[in-house]
Amino acid sequence: MGSLRPLDAGISAECREFAEALRDLFGLLDVSVRGYGAQRFRNAGSISRFLSGTRVPPWRFVVELVDDVATCQGHPVPPADLARLLRLHRAAVRSGSAAARPVKVLELQLAEAELDARRSTVEEEVIGDALLDRSHRVAELETRLTRLEATWSGAASPQHTVLASEREALAMQVRRLSDELETARRRGLDAEARCDILERQLAALEGPWPDPKQPASAAQPKILLVDDQPHNLLALEEVVAAPGHDIVSVGSGNEALKALLAHDDFAVIILDVQMPGMDGYETAAHIKRRSRTRSIPIIFLTAMGLDADHSIRGYAAGAVDYITKPFDPWALRAKVAVFIDVHLELRGRGRSA
């Protein structure tokens, strides 16, 4: 991630012109993509996509880059250059609007994850400084107590008691700060991991888009997507869409049950857990009670995290998998592909019989 990626060959002319202007501006900083990401607390993958034209960055990123170039060069960017950047940015946004439908959702999640990573980094620095200070003070008190004990003859002096009490209080602070530092580090690593996964999701969504007008064959297996949030459904559709199968999207558990009655040949169900009214667990229970649908594999998607109680409840409801958001699109695609292959194989055996 240290050098610039080549310009994406599939971008529009407007996106290419804006990316070239952005690359010229970035070149004035004399810094690597990864180094700039560290300075700005941004994911290096995001910056790389901005500079390759794959994604049009938010205008805030452009302003930050202009400010950084002005600081580095020692003089502000000419207003005419800034106005040209704004014009190119607007044109790039307009030209890429069709391909940005689900991407905006993931970009918002990515911004939140990057903010979490930044907060964790700052928190680590503050706690680390406090921990170092307390540790030095404990070491100083240990030295003073050792000297007092060397001259100790009989009962402990009042000074020794005060120092020992202060040492114990500081030692407790050291233990507490050590735990807080470890928690902040874990939180930062989790945020970085979420950034990486969201970047991979964005990469998957920026691939070829399926033609929604192309009619699906009745013989094609179907995937049922269930989520009460329309933008989540849209993002899911783009992740799992591929030639050879049809997608049915619904916004509630009741609609899912109706879709299963109205359509046949479902290969897999991707089911959100948290929905108003009938949640994912209850919907799965109804699906598994019906002889017609009980054999359809269910993949639960949830934003509630990898809590053991939730995952156990999901598997008890009949799920074959339990995936937390944000999810890895390649992993989800691979799982769906496996279930479609199994479905086609079983269907082929049924026809042979």
C-alpha positions in Angstrom: 0.0 0.0 0.0 3.1 2.2 -0.1 2.9 3.3 -3.8 0.0 4.5 -5.8 -2.2 1.9 -7.6 -2.7 2.4 -11.3 -5.9 4.2 -12.4 -8.8 1.8 -12.6 -9.5 1.0 -16.3 -13.2 0.7 -15.9 -14.0 4.2 -14.4 -15.8 7.0 -16.2 -14.0 9.9 -17.9 -15.1 12.2 -15.1 -13.8 9.9 -12.4 -10.5 9.5 -14.3 -10.0 13.3 -14.6 -10.8 13.9 -10.9 -8.5 11.0 -9.8 -5.6 12.4 -11.9 -6.1 15.8 -10.3 -6.2 14.1 -6.9 -3.0 12.1 -7.6 -1.2 15.3 -8.7 -2.2 16.9 -5.4 -1.2 13.9 -3.3 2.2 13.7 -5.1 3.1 17.1 -3.5 3.1 15.5 0.0 6.0 13.2 -0.7 4.4 10.5 1.6 3.2 7.0 1.1 -0.4 6.0 1.0 0.0 4.0 4.2 1.9 6.9 5.9 -0.7 9.4 5.0 -3.4 7.0 6.3 -1.6 6.8 9.6 -1.3 10.6 9.8 -5.0 11.2 9.0 -6.3 8.1 10.9 -7.8 6.8 7.7 -7.8 3.3 6.3 -5.0 3.1 3.7 -7.2 1.0 1.5 -9.8 3.8 1.3 -7.1 6.3 0.3 -5.8 4.0 -2.4 -9.2 3.6 -3.9 -9.7 7.3 -3.9 -6.5 7.9 -5.8 -7.1 5.0 -8.3 -10.5 6.4 -9.2 -12.3 3.3 -8.0 -14.2 5.4 -5.5 -15.1 9.1 -5.4 -14.0 10.4 -2.0 -16.2 12.7 0.2 -15.4 16.3 -0.3 -14.2 16.4 3.3 -11.3 14.2 2.3 -10.4 16.6 -0.6 -10.4 19.5 1.8 -8.1 17.7 4.3 -5.7 16.8 1.4 -5.7 20.5 0.3 -4.9 21.7 3.8 -2.1 19.1 4.2 -0.6 20.1 0.9 -0.7 23.8 1.9 1.0 23.0 5.2 3.7 20.9 3.4 4.3 23.5 0.7 4.2 26.5 3.0 1.5 28.4 1.0 -2.2 27.8 0.3 -3.5 26.1 -2.8 -4.6 28.7 -5.3 -8.4 29.3 -5.3 -8.6 28.5 -9.0 -7.1 25.1 -8.4 -9.5 24.5 -5.5 -12.5 25.6 -7.6 -11.4 23.2 -10.4 -11.2 20.3 -7.8 -14.7 21.1 -6.7 -16.0 21.1 -10.3 -14.2 17.8 -11.1 -15.5 16.3 -7.8 -19.1 17.1 -8.6 -18.8 15.7 -12.1 -17.2 12.5 -10.7 -20.0 12.1 -8.1 -22.7 12.6 -10.8 -21.1 10.1 -13.1 -20.6 7.4 -10.4 -24.0 7.8 -8.7 -25.5 4.7 -10.2 -22.8 2.5 -8.8 -22.9 4.1 -5.4 -26.2 2.8 -4.2 -25.1 0.3 -1.6 -21.6 1.7 -1.4 -22.8 4.8 0.6 -24.1 2.5 3.3 -20.7 0.7 3.6 -18.8 4.0 3.4 -20.8 5.3 6.4 -20.0 2.1 8.4 -16.3 2.4 7.3 -16.2 6.0 8.5 -17.6 4.9 11.9 -15.1 2.1 12.1 -12.2 4.5 11.3 -13.4 6.9 14.0 -13.5 4.0 16.5 -9.9 3.1 15.5 -8.8 6.8 15.9 -10.5 7.1 19.3 -8.8 3.8 20.5 -5.4 5.1 19.4 -5.8 8.3 21.3 -7.1 6.4 24.3 -4.1 4.1 24.2 -1.7 7.0 24.2 -3.4 8.7 27.2 -3.7 5.5 29.2 -0.1 4.5 28.3 1.3 7.8 29.5 -0.7 7.6 32.8 0.5 4.0 33.2 4.1 4.9 32.7 3.8 7.8 35.2 2.3 5.5 37.9 4.9 2.8 37.2 7.7 5.3 37.7 6.2 6.6 40.9 5.8 3.0 42.2 9.5 2.3 41.4 10.5 5.5 43.3 8.5 4.5 46.3 10.0 1.0 46.2 13.5 2.6 46.3 12.6 4.9 49.2 10.9 2.0 51.2 14.0 -0.1 50.6 16.2 2.6 52.1 13.9 3.0 55.1 13.9 -0.7 55.7 17.6 -0.8 55.6 17.8 1.5 58.6 14.7 0.0 60.2 15.1 -0.9 63.9 11.9 -2.2 65.5 8.5 -0.8 64.8 7.7 0.7 61.4 8.0 4.5 61.3 5.0 6.7 60.4 6.9 7.6 57.2 7.2 4.0 56.2 3.5 3.4 56.7 2.5 6.4 54.6 4.9 5.4 51.8 3.7 1.8 51.9 0.0 2.9 51.7 0.8 5.2 48.8 2.7 2.4 47.0 -0.3 0.1 47.3 -2.7 2.7 46.0 -0.5 3.4 43.0 0.0 -0.4 42.4 -3.8 -0.7 42.2 -3.9 2.2 39.7 -1.2 0.4 37.7 -3.3 -2.8 37.5 -6.5 -0.9 36.6 -4.7 1.1 33.9 -3.1 -2.0 32.5 -6.6 -3.6 32.1 -7.9 -0.4 30.5 -5.0 -0.3 28.1 -5.5 -3.9 27.1 -9.2 -3.1 26.5 -8.4 -0.1 24.4 -6.0 -2.1 22.3 -8.5 -4.9 21.7 -11.1 -2.2 20.8 -8.6 -0.7 18.3 -7.8 -4.0 16.8 -11.5 -4.8 16.4 -12.0 -1.5 14.7 -9.1 -2.1 12.3 -10.5 -5.5 11.5 -13.9 -4.0 10.8 -12.2 -1.4 8.5 -10.5 -4.3 6.6 -13.7 -6.3 6.2 -15.6 -3.2 5.1 -12.9 -2.4 2.5 -13.3 -5.9 1.1 -17.0 -5.5 1.0 -16.6 -2.3 -0.9 -14.2 -4.0 -3.3 -16.7 -6.7 -3.9 -19.5 -4.2 -4.6 -17.3 -2.2 -7.0 -17.0 -5.2 -9.3 -19.3 -5.9 -12.3 -22.9 -5.1 -11.6 -25.5 -7.6 -12.7 -28.2 -6.4 -15.1 -31.5 -6.2 -13.1 -33.5 -6.3 -16.3 -32.2 -9.7 -17.3 -35.0 -12.2 -16.8 -34.3 -15.2 -14.6 -35.0 -18.7 -15.7 -37.6 -20.6 -13.8 -35.1 -23.4 -13.4 -32.6 -21.2 -11.6 -32.3 -21.8 -7.8 -33.4 -18.9 -5.6 -31.8 -17.1 -2.7 -34.2 -15.5 -0.1 -32.9 -12.3 1.6 -34.8 -11.1 4.7 -34.0 -7.8 6.3 -36.2 -4.9 7.5 -33.7 -2.3 6.3 -33.9 -1.6 2.5 -30.3 -0.4 2.3 -29.1 -3.7 3.9 -31.1 -5.6 1.4 -29.6 -3.6 -1.5 -26.1 -4.2 -0.2 -26.8 -7.9 0.3 -28.2 -8.2 -3.3 -25.1 -6.8 -4.7 -22.8 -9.1 -2.7 -24.6 -12.4 -3.5 -25.7 -11.6 -7.1 -24.2 -13.9 -9.7 -25.3 -15.6 -12.9 -27.2 -18.9 -12.4 -29.6 -17.9 -9.6 -32.4 -15.6 -8.8 -32.8 -13.3 -5.7 -36.0 -12.7 -3.8 -35.8 -9.9 -1.2 -38.4 -9.2 1.5 -38.5 -6.8 4.5 -40.1 -8.9 7.3 -40.5 -12.4 8.7 -44.2 -12.5 7.5 -43.2 -11.6 4.0 -40.5 -14.3 4.1 -43.1 -16.9 4.9 -45.4 -15.7 2.1 -42.4 -15.8 -0.3 -41.7 -19.4 0.6 -45.3 -20.3 -0.1 -45.3 -18.4 -3.4 -42.0 -19.6 -4.8 -40.3 -22.9 -5.0 -36.7 -23.9 -5.5 -35.0 -21.9 -2.8 -31.4 -23.0 -2.3 -30.6 -20.9 0.8 -32.1 -18.2 3.1 -30.1 -15.3 4.5 -32.0 -14.0 7.5 -31.5 -10.9 9.6 -32.0 -11.5 13.4 -33.1 -8.1 14.6 -36.4 -7.2 12.9 -39.6 -5.6 14.3 -42.6 -7.9 14.9 -41.4 -11.4 14.0 -37.6 -11.5 14.5 -35.2 -13.9 12.8 -35.4 -16.6 15.4 -39.2 -16.8 15.3 -39.2 -16.7 11.5 -36.7 -19.5 11.4 -38.8 -21.6 13.8 -41.9 -21.2 11.4 -39.7 -22.2 8.4 -38.4 -25.3 10.2 -41.9 -26.3 11.2 -43.1 -26.5 7.6 -42.3 -29.8 5.9 -42.1 -27.9 2.6 -39.3 -25.5 3.8 -37.6 -27.2 6.7 -34.7 -28.5 4.6 -33.8 -25.1 3.3 -30.5 -23.9 4.9 -30.7 -20.7 6.9 -27.8 -18.3 7.3 -28.3 -15.7 10.1 -26.9 -12.2 9.8 -26.7 -10.1 13.0 -25.2 -6.9 14.3 -25.3 -8.2 17.9 -21.8 -9.6 17.8 -20.4 -13.0 18.5 -22.2 -13.5 21.8 -22.4 -17.2 22.7 -26.0 -17.0 23.8 -27.1 -15.4 20.5 -25.2 -17.9 18.3 -26.4 -20.9 20.4 -30.0 -19.6 20.0 -29.4 -19.2 16.2 -28.2 -22.7 15.8 -31.0 -24.0 18.0 -33.5 -22.3 15.6 -32.1 -24.4 12.8 -29.4 -22.1 11.2 -26.5 -23.6 9.4 -24.4 -20.5 10.0 -24.4 -17.4 12.1 -22.5 -14.4 10.7 -22.0 -11.0 12.3 -22.1 -7.6 10.5 -20.0 -6.3 9.0 -19.5 -9.6 7.2 -16.8 -10.7 4.7 -18.5 -10.6 1.3 -16.2 -13.3 -0.2 -16.9 -15.6 2.7 -20.7 -15.1 2.3 -20.5 -15.6 -1.4 -18.5 -18.8 -0.9 -21.1 -20.1 1.5 -24.0 -19.3 -0.8 -22.2 -20.9 -3.7 -21.8 -24.1 -1.7 -25.5 -24.3 -0.8 -26.5 -23.6 -4.5 -24.2 -26.4 -5.6 -25.6 -28.8 -3.1 -29.2 -27.7 -4.0 -28.5 -28.3 -7.7 -26.9 -31.7 -7.0 -29.9 -32.8 -4.9 -32.3 -31.5 -7.6 -30.4 -33.5 -10.2 -30.6 -36.6 -8.1 -34.3 -36.1 -7.7 -34.8 -35.9 -11.4 -32.8 -39.0 -12.0 -34.8 -40.9 -9.5 
